[in-house]
Amino acid sequence: MAVEEEGLRVFQSVRIKIGEAKNLPTYPGPNKMRDCYCTVNLDQEEVFRTKIVEKSLCPFYGEDFYCEIPRSFRHLSFYIFDRDVFRRDSIIGKVAIQKEDLQKYHNRDTWFQLQHVDADSEVQGKVHLELRLSEVITDTGVICHKLATRVLECKGLPIVNGQCDPYATVTLAGPYRSEAKKTKVKKKTNNPQFDEVFYFEVTRPCSYNKKSHFDIEDADEVDKMEIRVDLWNASNLKFGDEFLGELRLPLKFLRQSSSYEAWYFLQPRDNGNKSLKPDDLGSLRLNVVYTEDHVFSSDYYSPLRDLLLKSADVEPVSASAAHVLGEVCREKQEAAIPLVRLFLHYGKIVPFISAIANAEVKRTQDPNTIFRGNSLTSKCIDETMKLAGMHYLQVTLKPIIDEICQLHKPCEIDPVKLKDGENLENNRENLRQYVDRIFTVITKSGVSCPTVMCDIFFSLRESAAKRFQGDPDVRYTAVSSFIFLRFFAPAILSPNLFHLTPHHPDPQTSRTLTLISKTIQTLGSLSKSKSASFKESYMATFYDYFNEQKYADAVKNFLDLISSSGRRDHKSIEQPILLKEGFMIKRAQGRKRFGMKNFKKRWFRLTNHEFTYQKSKGDHPLCSIPIENILAVEKLEEESFKMKNMFQVIQPERVLYIQANNCVEAKDWIDILTKVSQCNKKRLTVYHPSAYLNGHWLCCKATADNTPGCTPCTGGLPANIQLDIDGDRETERIYSLFNLYMPKLEKMQEACGSKSVYDGPEQEEYSTFIIDDPKETYKTLKHIIEGVGTLEQEHAQYKRDKFKKTKYGSQEHPIGDKSFQSYIRQQSEISAHSI
């Protein structure tokens, strides 16, 4: 979801690896251990939660989380909780990274000290104030100075324990006085509209004097005064109201202007509680990759995009723009992700991968090492399989992976690691059955393999067979090195990374999956001496079960099927594909004539056939909505039910109102429901952004419940649920990479010149680059540098224009916005430098 600015879209995303915590404080009980989990929060809003690691003070999580960020935020925070079965889970500590500091830790494993958490430091949101200082002449002719403080509204206050009933207190405080006033409580909203004015007498009445607004004594007193605005959540709990944030403004700044109106970020309250040292609470290892893409309209990217898309046709392919990107990036993965998405979007992924794979095969000397390195080819095929093959994995592996995770059958076959009471033969039999079942579902899944993967495998097979004509097995190993070694085996080993399970499995299940993955990988490799490929003797012994020709034949038949040139028709999988599931809260739809339309928690399930909900996971559906009956899926305005993160699924006869757990979940559900229903013939073009309540639509006030919508529907999403890709955004990412590695591009230009002039031994500093044709490569590099330079100028001009138009203290950039203050400093330095 992009934030629209003038002529530009801004995308935010974050990829997080939550590693482990260490040295957490001991539990004040006999066993001293804790059951801990970690949450990821945008400000105060939780968007992800890890599994619970039991009985540990150094819990290992090993979980990855990625999300598109659909709103502005100030802090990315991580909280470590200790589970308590009898009371509310307690917070051990937190890591809070300011948005403007995220680049400091970009893609680096970093240990962060856990910080103490108290209610006074947990603050988010902003407040809109107007202050006016004026002289008032009384009936007796004397003058006093009054301050009018108008509290207009707040935005984005935190929701505390599921509710937010905010009010504000306004206090005029000085060395010898303190006077406080309070607004009304606004129920069930974290965006309250107060619009209340409070008057304070600032100075003592004195005889009217035109020389100055204040006499000397009063001026000194005013300089020491401040106005303080505190936000509170009205709570019914016995502990009292919860603090939401404060703002302190000294009155002396009103000397220059008697009236001042602005937005301010709320700040934490300093309560002087500094007793705990940071290292008392332990630390947390994180790897955070935050990306912010500023995307122009499509025509800005035409030169660079066209240069990239013709890469497959460039001879040699090493002289193409896409290959050059792989050469200059620090890691091939960096280049592969945007390249694959761009080529998939424009339907050119197969010729591109075929070209770079063919070039790599020509450089390979030993058929046993084919596609075994971390080359651009390998990384591009990995990324293509992840994108195009995700649903294939769901259909093939998810049912049996779920069973393994739920049943916890003992499968340890290392005699040294056997637990008391376990039987080695029983464990071997359990493991053998699992391997047999997974091997069977994989080798019988050929008809479900996505067409784009089959076309790539066909190309790999042909290139390998042509290069190594004396090796009859190379046509199989070229394909198995991807489908088994880099697709099925990793998915079995780490199912959470492939969305087969929500979390990293527990240690016992993880060990079972490791043993299965090793065996499946070896079965698929078709190596001559399979037992010898295991370092562990117990694995070699176990593998004897599978030393039969039928397993090798099954693998070859499967590889033949998925890499055959005749499989170029688009398949439709009849079996329903599970796209998303989880608990949400829904409002009764009014299917019964009588009955309350209340809110209930339900388990929702979306496949490519229907959208259903039931009381709990696994129950019979209470309601099923066929995909063809979904006419639109849109956000619902918060004011409808005073509830955040709501959306609506519009059907022919009624509307289903649903509340997601957080803003990220709401965006994910809206996106996937929209994509899966995009091709419905009766999709609406207009909708009502608010609910129909008390006999009228809240948005347009129309009284008939069948009145056509008053707002255009969100449109333009592609119907392909697998590959929702924004080509301009991917080109922007590639531009950013070229810009980042500009010194390497220039070094590569030097290498081309050196190779063209000197035909002798290659200079060491240039030996890292693959340059087959120096002249063609130089020409491509020249076009890349020109295209990047043009885009860089456009970005710089946009920043200058934005800087001129932006007002500090506006709703978009409230006072206290450190990232904007940093931006102002940068722009001032740039302006001074240019002058």
C-alpha positions in Angstrom: 0.0 0.0 0.0 1.6 3.3 -1.1 1.2 6.7 0.4 0.4 9.1 -2.4 2.3 12.4 -2.6 2.4 15.0 -5.3 3.3 13.0 -8.5 5.0 10.2 -6.4 4.1 7.1 -4.4 5.9 6.2 -1.2 6.2 2.5 -0.2 7.5 1.4 3.2 8.5 -2.2 4.0 10.5 -4.0 6.7 12.1 -7.4 6.8 13.1 -8.5 10.3 15.1 -11.5 11.6 14.5 -12.1 15.3 17.4 -14.1 16.4 17.7 -14.7 20.1 17.6 -13.1 23.5 20.3 -13.6 26.2 20.8 -13.0 29.9 17.2 -12.2 30.7 16.6 -11.6 34.4 15.7 -14.7 36.4 12.1 -15.4 37.4 11.6 -14.8 41.2 10.5 -18.4 41.8 12.1 -21.7 42.5 12.9 -22.7 38.9 14.1 -19.2 37.9 13.3 -19.9 34.2 10.8 -18.0 32.0 8.5 -18.7 29.1 9.2 -15.8 26.7 8.0 -14.5 23.4 8.8 -11.4 21.4 6.5 -9.0 19.6 7.1 -6.6 16.8 5.3 -3.2 17.1 4.8 -0.2 14.9 4.8 2.4 17.8 2.4 0.7 20.2 0.5 -1.5 17.7 1.6 -5.1 17.7 1.9 -6.5 14.1 3.7 -9.8 14.8 4.4 -12.3 17.6 6.9 -15.1 17.8 6.3 -18.5 19.3 6.8 -19.0 23.1 10.1 -20.4 24.1 9.6 -22.3 27.3 11.9 -22.5 30.4 14.8 -20.4 29.1 16.7 -17.2 30.0 18.4 -17.2 26.6 15.5 -18.0 24.2 16.3 -18.7 20.5 13.5 -17.6 18.2 15.0 -17.8 14.7 11.9 -16.2 13.1 11.6 -14.0 10.0 8.9 -11.4 9.5 8.2 -9.2 6.5 5.5 -6.7 6.0 4.5 -3.7 3.9 3.9 -0.8 6.3 0.6 0.9 5.5 0.9 4.0 7.7 3.4 6.5 9.1 5.2 5.5 12.3 7.9 6.9 14.7 9.4 3.8 16.3 9.9 0.2 15.4 9.7 -1.6 18.7 10.4 -5.1 20.0 9.0 -6.3 23.4 10.0 -9.4 25.3 7.1 -10.8 27.3 7.0 -13.4 30.0 3.9 -15.6 29.7 1.8 -15.9 32.9 -1.0 -18.5 32.9 -2.8 -16.8 35.8 -2.3 -13.1 35.1 -1.7 -10.8 32.2 1.7 -11.5 30.5 4.4 -9.2 31.9 6.9 -7.2 29.9 10.5 -7.9 30.6 12.0 -5.1 28.4 11.9 -3.5 25.0 14.1 -2.3 22.1 12.8 0.8 20.4 14.5 2.0 17.2 13.5 5.4 15.9 12.5 5.4 12.2 15.4 7.8 11.3 17.9 5.4 13.0 16.8 2.3 11.1 19.4 2.8 8.3 22.2 2.6 10.9 21.4 -1.1 11.5 20.5 -1.9 7.9 20.9 -5.7 7.2 23.4 -6.2 10.1 23.1 -8.6 12.9 23.0 -6.3 16.0 22.7 -7.0 19.7 20.4 -4.4 21.4 20.2 -3.9 25.1 16.7 -4.3 26.5 15.3 -1.1 28.0 13.0 -0.8 31.0 9.3 -0.2 30.1 6.9 1.9 32.1 3.6 3.5 31.3 5.2 7.0 31.2 7.5 6.1 28.3 4.9 4.3 26.1 3.7 7.2 24.0 2.4 7.7 20.5 0.1 10.2 18.7 0.0 13.9 18.1 -2.1 16.8 19.3 -3.4 20.0 17.5 -3.2 23.1 19.7 -3.9 26.8 19.3 -2.5 29.3 21.8 -3.5 33.0 22.0 -2.2 35.5 24.4 -4.2 38.7 24.7 -4.7 41.9 26.8 -8.1 42.2 28.5 -9.1 45.6 29.9 -11.6 45.3 32.7 -14.5 47.6 33.5 -12.4 49.5 36.0 -9.8 50.3 33.4 -7.1 48.0 34.6 -5.4 45.4 32.3 -4.6 41.7 32.7 -3.1 39.2 30.3 -5.1 36.1 29.4 -4.0 32.9 27.6 -6.6 31.0 25.5 -5.6 27.4 24.9 -7.7 25.6 22.4 -7.3 21.8 22.2 -8.7 20.9 18.8 -8.0 17.2 18.2 -5.6 14.3 18.5 -4.5 11.6 16.0 -3.1 8.1 16.5 -3.4 7.7 20.3 -2.5 4.2 21.6 -5.3 1.7 22.3 -4.8 0.5 25.9 -6.2 -2.9 26.8 -8.5 -2.9 23.8 -10.0 0.5 24.3 -9.3 4.2 24.1 -11.5 6.8 25.9 -9.3 9.8 25.9 -9.4 13.2 27.6 -6.9 16.0 28.0 -5.8 18.1 30.9 -4.4 21.6 30.3 -2.2 23.1 33.0 -0.7 26.5 33.3 2.4 26.0 35.6 4.9 28.5 37.0 7.3 28.8 40.0 4.5 29.7 42.4 1.3 28.5 40.8 -0.4 25.7 38.9 -3.9 25.8 37.5 -5.4 22.8 35.6 -8.5 22.3 33.5 -9.9 19.2 31.8 -11.8 18.4 28.5 -14.7 16.0 28.2 -14.0 12.3 27.7 -14.4 11.1 24.2 -15.6 7.5 24.1 -14.2 4.7 21.8 -11.8 6.6 19.6 -8.1 7.1 19.4 -8.6 10.2 17.1 -10.7 12.4 19.4 -12.2 15.7 18.3 -12.2 18.0 21.4 -12.4 21.6 20.1 -12.5 23.0 23.6 -11.0 26.4 24.7 -9.6 27.1 28.2 -8.7 30.6 29.6 -6.0 31.3 32.0 -5.1 34.6 33.7 -1.4 34.9 33.1 -0.5 38.3 34.8 -1.9 40.3 37.7 -4.2 43.2 36.8 -2.2 46.5 36.7 -2.8 50.0 35.5 -3.0 50.2 31.7 0.5 50.9 30.3 1.0 51.2 26.5 4.8 50.8 26.7 4.8 47.1 27.3 2.5 44.1 27.4 4.0 43.2 30.8 5.7 45.2 33.6 9.2 43.9 34.4 8.1 41.7 37.3 5.3 40.1 35.2 7.7 39.5 32.2 10.1 37.6 34.3 7.3 35.5 35.7 5.9 34.7 32.2 9.3 33.6 31.0 9.2 30.9 33.7 5.7 29.7 32.9 4.7 26.8 30.7 1.5 25.4 29.4 1.3 21.6 29.7 -1.2 19.3 27.9 -1.5 15.7 29.2 -3.5 13.0 27.4 -5.2 10.3 29.5 -7.2 7.2 28.8 -10.3 7.1 31.1 -10.1 3.7 32.7 -12.6 1.7 34.8 -9.8 -0.2 36.5 -9.0 0.5 40.1 -5.4 1.5 39.2 -6.6 4.8 37.7 -6.4 6.4 34.3 -3.6 5.6 32.0 -1.1 8.2 30.8 -1.0 8.6 27.0 1.5 11.4 26.5 2.2 15.0 27.2 3.3 18.3 25.7 5.2 21.1 27.5 5.4 24.6 25.9 7.2 27.6 27.5 5.1 30.8 27.3 8.1 32.9 26.4 7.8 31.8 22.7 4.5 33.7 22.6 6.5 37.0 23.0 7.2 37.1 19.3 3.6 36.2 18.2 0.5 36.5 20.4 -1.2 33.6 18.5 0.3 30.3 17.6 -1.4 27.2 16.1 0.4 23.9 15.3 0.5 20.1 15.5 2.8 18.5 18.1 4.0 15.0 18.7 3.2 13.8 22.2 6.2 13.1 24.4 7.0 10.7 27.2 6.9 11.9 30.8 10.2 12.0 32.7 9.5 10.4 36.1 13.1 10.2 37.1 13.1 6.4 37.3 16.7 5.6 36.3 17.4 2.9 38.8 17.7 0.0 36.4 20.9 -0.3 34.3 20.3 -1.2 30.7 22.3 -4.5 31.0 20.2 -5.6 33.9 17.4 -6.8 31.5 19.5 -8.7 28.9 19.7 -8.2 25.2 18.1 -9.1 21.9 19.7 -10.0 18.5 18.0 -8.5 15.5 18.6 -8.0 11.8 16.4 -5.2 10.4 16.1 -4.2 6.7 13.8 -1.1 6.3 13.1 0.1 2.8 11.4 3.3 1.7 10.8 3.6 -2.1 9.9 6.9 -3.6 8.3 5.9 -7.0 7.6 8.3 -9.8 5.2 7.7 -12.7 6.0 5.0 -15.2 7.5 7.2 -17.9 10.4 8.4 -15.7 11.7 4.8 -15.7 11.4 4.0 -19.4 15.1 4.3 -20.3 16.4 2.2 -17.5 13.5 -0.3 -17.6 13.9 -0.9 -21.4 17.7 -1.4 -20.9 17.0 -4.0 -18.3 14.2 -5.9 -20.2 16.3 -6.4 -23.3 19.0 -8.2 -21.2 18.1 -11.6 -22.5 18.7 -10.5 -26.1 22.2 -8.9 -25.5 25.1 -10.9 -26.8 26.9 -11.9 -24.7 24.5 -11.8 -21.8 27.4 -10.8 -19.4 27.2 -7.4 -21.2 23.6 -6.8 -20.3 22.3 -4.4 -17.7 20.7 -7.1 -15.5 24.0 -9.1 -15.5 26.0 -6.0 -14.6 23.7 -5.4 -11.6 24.6 -8.9 -10.3 28.3 -8.1 -10.8 28.3 -4.8 -8.8 26.0 -5.8 -5.9 27.7 -7.0 -2.7 25.4 -10.0 -2.6 23.8 -11.6 -5.6 20.5 -11.9 -3.6 20.3 -8.1 -3.6 20.1 -8.0 -7.4 18.1 -11.2 -7.9 15.0 -10.0 -5.9 14.0 -6.9 -7.9 15.3 -8.4 -11.2 13.1 -11.5 -10.9 10.0 -9.5 -9.9 10.6 -7.0 -12.8 11.0 -9.8 -15.4 8.1 -11.8 -14.0 5.9 -8.7 -14.2 6.7 -8.2 -17.9 6.6 -11.9 -18.8 10.3 -12.1 -19.6 11.7 -14.2 -16.8 12.1 -17.5 -18.8 14.3 -16.0 -21.6 16.4 -14.0 -19.1 17.1 -17.0 -16.8 17.7 -19.2 -19.9 20.3 -16.8 -21.1 22.3 -16.4 -17.8 22.0 -20.1 -17.1 23.3 -21.0 -20.5 26.3 -18.7 -20.0 27.0 -20.2 -16.6 26.8 -23.8 -17.9 29.4 -22.8 -20.6 31.8 -21.6 -17.8 31.3 -24.8 -15.7 34.0 -27.4 -16.1 32.7 -30.3 -13.9 29.1 -31.6 -14.4 29.1 -32.5 -10.6 29.3 -28.8 -9.7 26.6 -27.5 -12.0 24.5 -24.7 -10.4 26.0 -25.4 -7.0 27.4 -21.9 -6.4 25.6 -18.8 -5.2 25.6 -17.3 -8.7 23.2 -14.7 -10.1 21.5 -17.7 -12.0 21.0 -19.7 -8.8 19.7 -16.7 -6.8 17.3 -15.7 -9.6 15.9 -19.3 -9.9 15.5 -19.5 -6.1 13.6 -16.2 -6.1 11.4 -17.3 -9.0 10.5 -20.6 -7.3 9.7 -18.7 -4.1 7.3 -16.3 -5.9 5.7 -18.7 -8.5 5.9 -21.9 -6.4 4.4 -20.7 -3.1 1.0 -22.2 -3.7 2.5 -25.3 -5.2 4.3 -25.8 -1.8 1.1 -25.2 0.1 -0.8 -27.9 -1.9 2.0 -30.4 -1.8 3.6 -30.2 1.6 1.4 -28.2 4.0 -1.0 -31.1 5.1 1.8 -33.4 6.1 4.0 -30.7 7.7 0.9 -29.7 9.8 0.5 -33.3 10.9 4.2 -33.6 11.9 4.0 -30.4 13.9 0.8 -31.5 15.7 1.5 -35.2 16.5 5.1 -34.8 17.8 6.0 -38.5 17.0 9.5 -39.4 18.2 11.8 -39.7 15.2 15.3 -39.4 16.6 17.6 -42.0 15.1 20.9 -40.9 16.6 21.6 -43.4 19.4 23.4 -40.7 21.4 20.4 -38.4 21.4 17.7 -40.9 22.3 15.5 -39.8 25.2 14.7 -42.2 28.1 11.9 -44.6 27.2 12.3 -44.1 23.4 12.9 -47.1 21.1 15.4 -46.7 18.3 13.5 -49.1 15.9 10.1 -47.4 16.5 11.7 -44.0 15.9 13.2 -45.3 12.6 9.9 -46.6 11.5 8.2 -43.3 12.3 10.8 -41.4 10.3 10.7 -43.8 7.4 6.9 -43.4 7.1 7.2 -39.6 7.1 10.0 -39.7 4.5 8.0 -42.2 2.3 4.8 -40.1 2.4 6.6 -36.8 1.7 8.7 -38.4 -1.1 5.4 -39.8 -2.6 3.5 -36.5 -2.5 6.5 -34.7 -4.1 7.1 -37.2 -6.9 3.4 -37.3 -7.7 3.0 -33.5 -7.8 4.5 -33.0 -11.2 1.2 -32.0 -12.8 0.8 -29.2 -10.2 4.2 -27.6 -10.8 3.7 -24.0 -12.1 4.3 -23.5 -15.8 7.0 -20.8 -15.4 9.1 -23.2 -13.3 8.6 -26.0 -15.8 9.8 -23.8 -18.6 12.9 -22.8 -16.7 13.7 -26.4 -15.8 13.3 -27.4 -19.5 15.9 -24.7 -20.4 18.3 -25.8 -17.7 18.0 -29.5 -18.8 18.7 -28.6 -22.5 21.7 -26.4 -21.7 23.3 -29.0 -19.4 22.7 -31.9 -21.7 24.2 -30.0 -24.6 27.3 -28.9 -22.6 28.0 -32.3 -21.0 27.0 -34.8 -23.7 28.9 -37.7 -22.2 27.1 -37.5 -18.9 23.6 -39.1 -19.2 22.5 -38.0 -15.7 23.4 -34.3 -16.0 19.9 -33.5 -17.5 18.5 -34.7 -14.2 21.0 -33.2 -11.7 20.7 -29.8 -13.3 17.0 -29.7 -12.4 17.2 -31.7 -9.1 19.8 -29.2 -7.8 17.0 -26.7 -7.7 13.7 -28.5 -7.2 15.0 -30.8 -4.4 18.1 -29.0 -3.1 16.9 -25.4 -3.1 13.1 -25.8 -3.0 11.6 -28.8 -1.3 14.4 -29.6 1.1 14.7 -26.0 2.5 10.8 -25.8 2.8 10.8 -29.0 4.9 13.7 -27.8 7.0 12.3 -24.3 7.7 8.6 -24.4 6.9 8.0 -21.0 8.6 10.2 -19.3 6.0 8.0 -20.7 3.2 4.7 -19.8 5.0 3.9 -23.5 5.6 3.8 -22.8 9.4 3.3 -19.5 11.3 6.4 -20.0 13.5 9.7 -21.8 13.7 8.9 -25.3 14.9 9.8 -26.5 18.4 13.2 -28.3 18.9 11.8 -31.8 18.7 9.8 -31.1 15.5 12.7 -29.1 14.0 15.0 -32.2 14.5 12.4 -34.5 12.8 12.2 -32.0 9.9 16.0 -31.8 9.6 16.2 -35.6 9.3 13.4 -35.7 6.7 15.0 -32.8 4.7 18.4 -34.5 4.6 16.9 -37.8 3.3 14.7 -36.1 0.7 17.6 -34.0 -0.5 19.8 -37.1 -0.9 17.0 -39.0 -2.7 16.5 -36.2 -5.1 20.2 -35.8 -5.8 20.5 -39.1 -7.7 24.2 -39.3 -6.6 26.0 -42.6 -7.3 26.9 -43.5 -3.7 24.1 -42.1 -1.6 25.0 -43.7 1.8 28.5 -42.3 1.5 27.1 -38.8 1.1 26.2 -38.9 4.8 28.8 -38.0 7.4 26.8 -39.6 10.2 26.8 -43.5 10.3 23.2 -43.5 11.7 22.0 -41.6 8.6 23.8 -44.0 6.2 22.2 -47.0 8.0 18.7 -45.3 7.8 19.2 -44.6 4.1 19.5 -48.3 3.4 15.7 -48.4 3.5 15.6 -46.3 0.3 18.4 -48.0 -1.6 15.9 -49.4 -4.2 15.7 -48.6 -7.9 12.0 -47.6 -7.5 13.0 -44.5 -5.7 15.5 -43.4 -8.4 13.0 -44.2 -11.1 10.3 -42.1 -9.3 12.7 -39.2 -9.1 13.6 -39.4 -12.8 10.0 -39.7 -13.9 9.1 -36.6 -11.8 12.1 -34.6 -13.2 11.2 -35.7 -16.7 7.6 -34.5 -16.2 8.5 -31.0 -14.8 11.2 -30.3 -17.4 9.5 -31.6 -20.5 8.9 -29.3 -23.4 5.4 -30.6 -23.9 4.2 -29.1 -20.6 3.5 -25.6 -21.8 -0.2 -25.5 -21.2 -1.6 -23.4 -18.3 -3.0 -25.7 -15.7 -5.9 -25.1 -13.3 -5.5 -26.9 -10.0 -9.0 -28.2 -9.0 -8.0 -28.7 -5.4 -8.7 -25.6 -3.3 -5.6 -23.6 -2.5 -5.6 -22.1 1.1 -4.5 -18.5 0.7 -4.9 -17.1 4.2 -6.6 -17.9 7.6 -6.8 -16.5 11.1 -9.0 -15.1 13.8 -10.8 -11.8 13.3 -13.9 -10.1 14.7 -17.0 -9.8 12.5 -20.3 -8.1 12.8 -23.5 -10.1 12.3 -24.7 -9.7 8.6 -28.4 -9.6 9.3 -29.1 -12.9 7.5 -31.7 -13.6 10.2 -34.7 -11.2 10.2 -34.6 -10.9 14.0 -31.5 -10.9 16.2 -28.8 -8.6 17.4 -26.1 -7.5 15.1 -23.3 -7.9 17.6 -19.6 -8.5 17.1 -18.1 -12.0 17.5 -14.6 -13.5 17.2 -14.5 -16.1 14.4 -11.9 -18.1 12.5 -11.7 -16.9 8.9 -10.4 -19.0 6.0 -9.8 -17.9 2.4 -9.2 -20.3 -0.5 -9.3 -19.6 -4.3 -12.9 -21.0 -4.2 -14.6 -19.5 -1.1 -14.3 -17.2 2.0 -15.6 -18.8 5.1 -15.8 -18.3 8.9 -16.4 -20.7 11.8 -16.3 -20.6 15.6 -12.8 -22.2 15.8 -10.2 -23.6 13.5 -11.4 -27.0 12.1 -15.1 -26.4 12.9 -17.8 -26.7 10.3 -18.2 -23.3 8.5 -21.0 -21.0 9.9 -21.0 -19.0 6.6 -19.5 -19.6 3.2 -19.2 -16.8 0.6 -18.3 -18.0 -2.9 -15.5 -15.9 -4.4 -17.7 -15.0 -7.4 -20.1 -13.3 -4.8 -17.5 -10.9 -3.6 -18.3 -7.6 -5.4 -15.7 -5.4 -3.6 -13.4 -5.4 -0.6 -12.7 -1.9 0.9 -11.7 -0.2 4.1 -14.4 0.9 6.5 -14.1 4.3 8.1 -13.3 4.1 11.8 -16.2 6.4 12.8 -18.8 3.7 11.7 -18.3 1.6 14.8 -15.6 3.5 16.6 -13.2 0.6 15.8 -9.9 0.6 14.1 -8.6 -1.7 11.3 -12.0 -2.5 9.9 -12.9 -3.5 6.3 -16.0 -4.6 4.4 -16.6 -7.5 2.1 -19.5 -6.4 -0.1 -21.9 -9.1 -1.4 -25.0 -8.9 -3.6 -27.5 -8.8 -0.7 -25.5 -7.7 2.3 -22.1 -6.4 3.6 -19.9 -8.3 6.0 -18.0 -5.9 8.4 -14.7 -7.4 9.8 -12.1 -6.0 12.2 -8.5 -7.3 11.8 -6.0 -7.5 14.6 -3.8 -4.7 13.4 -3.1 -2.4 10.4 -0.8 -4.9 8.7 -3.3 -7.8 9.0 -6.1 -5.5 7.7 -4.0 -4.6 4.6 -3.0 -8.2 4.0 -6.7 -9.4 4.1 -7.9 -6.5 1.9 -5.2 -7.2 -0.7 -5.6 -11.0 -1.0 -9.4 -10.8 -1.0 -9.3 -8.1 -3.7 -6.8 -10.0 -5.8 -8.7 -13.3 -5.7 -12.0 -11.6 -6.6 -10.6 -9.2 -9.2 -12.0 -11.0 -12.2 -15.5 -11.2 -10.9 -17.9 -10.0 -13.7 -20.2 -8.0 -11.3 -17.5 -6.1 -9.4 -18.7 -2.8 -8.1 -17.2 0.5 -9.3 -18.5 2.6 -6.3 -19.1 1.7 -2.6 -20.0 3.3 0.7 -16.9 4.0 2.9 -19.1 4.1 6.1 -21.7 1.7 7.5 -25.5 1.7 7.1 -26.8 2.5 10.6 -30.0 3.8 12.1 -31.7 4.0 8.7 -29.1 5.8 6.7 -25.6 5.6 5.3 -23.2 7.5 7.5 -21.1 8.7 4.6 -23.6 10.2 2.2 -26.8 10.2 4.5 -28.8 8.3 1.8 -31.7 6.5 3.5 -32.3 3.5 1.2 -30.0 0.6 2.1 -29.6 -0.3 -1.6 -28.5 3.2 -2.7 -25.4 2.9 -5.0 -22.1 3.8 -3.4 -20.8 7.3 -3.1 -17.1 6.7 -3.5 -15.1 5.1 -6.3 -13.8 1.6 -5.5 -10.1 1.0 -5.1 -9.0 -0.5 -8.5 -6.1 -1.4 -10.6 -4.8 -4.5 -8.7 -3.8 -7.4 -10.9 -5.9 -10.5 -10.9 -3.0 -12.9 -10.6 -2.9 -13.7 -6.9 0.6 -15.2 -7.1 2.4 -12.3 -8.7 1.2 -8.9 -7.5 4.2 -6.9 -8.7 4.6 -3.2 -9.3 7.0 -2.8 -12.2 7.9 0.8 -11.5 8.7 0.1 -7.8 11.0 -2.7 -8.8 12.8 -0.4 -11.4 13.1 2.2 -8.6 14.7 -0.5 -6.4 17.2 -1.4 -9.2 18.0 2.3 -9.7 18.7 2.6 -5.9 21.1 -0.4 -6.1 23.0 1.0 -9.2 23.2 4.4 -7.4 24.5 2.7 -4.2 27.2 0.8 -6.1 28.1 3.6 -8.5 31.8 3.4 -7.5 31.8 -0.3 -8.7 30.1 0.7 -12.0 32.9 3.2 -12.6 35.5 0.6 -11.6 33.9 -1.8 -14.1 34.1 0.8 -16.8 37.9 1.1 -16.1 38.2 -2.7 -16.3 36.5 -2.6 -19.7 39.0 0.0 -20.9 41.9 -2.0 -19.5 40.8 -5.2 -21.2 40.3 -3.4 -24.5 43.7 -1.8 -24.5 45.8 -4.5 -22.8 45.5 -8.1 -24.0 47.9 -9.4 -21.4 47.3 -10.8 -17.8 44.2 -9.3 -16.1 44.8 -6.7 -13.3 43.9 -8.1 -9.9 41.5 -5.2 -9.0 39.4 -6.0 -12.1 39.5 -9.8 -11.8 36.2 -10.0 -9.8 34.1 -8.9 -12.8 32.9 -11.2 -15.6 33.6 -9.2 -18.8 33.4 -11.3 -22.0 33.0 -8.4 -24.4 34.6 -5.2 -23.1 33.2 -2.9 -25.8 29.6 -4.1 -25.5 29.9 -4.1 -21.6 31.3 -0.5 -21.7 28.4 0.6 -23.9 25.9 -0.9 -21.5 27.6 0.7 -18.5 27.5 4.1 -20.2 23.7 3.8 -20.6 23.2 2.6 -17.0 25.2 5.6 -15.6 23.3 8.1 -17.8 19.9 6.6 -16.7 20.8 6.5 -13.0 22.1 10.1 -13.2 18.8 11.3 -14.8 16.7 9.6 -12.1 19.0 11.0 -9.4 18.4 14.5 -10.7 14.6 13.9 -10.6 14.8 12.7 -7.0 16.9 15.7 -6.0 14.5 18.2 -7.7 11.5 16.5 -6.0 13.2 16.9 -2.6 13.9 20.5 -3.2 10.3 21.2 -4.2 9.0 19.3 -1.3 11.3 21.2 1.1 9.9 24.5 -0.2 6.3 23.5 0.3 6.5 21.7 3.6 5.5 23.4 6.8 7.0 22.4 10.1 4.1 22.1 12.6 1.6 20.8 10.0 -0.3 17.5 10.6 2.1 15.7 8.2 5.2 17.1 10.0 4.3 17.9 13.6 6.8 19.7 15.9 9.0 17.1 17.5 9.4 15.1 14.2 13.1 14.3 14.4 13.2 12.7 11.0 11.9 15.9 9.5 14.3 18.0 11.5 17.1 15.9 10.2 15.7 16.3 6.6 15.6 20.1 7.1 19.3 20.1 8.1 20.3 17.9 5.1 18.4 20.2 2.7 19.9 23.3 4.3 23.4 21.8 3.8 22.6 20.9 0.2 21.2 24.4 -0.5 24.3 26.0 1.1 26.6 23.7 -0.9 24.9 24.5 -4.2 25.1 28.2 -3.5 
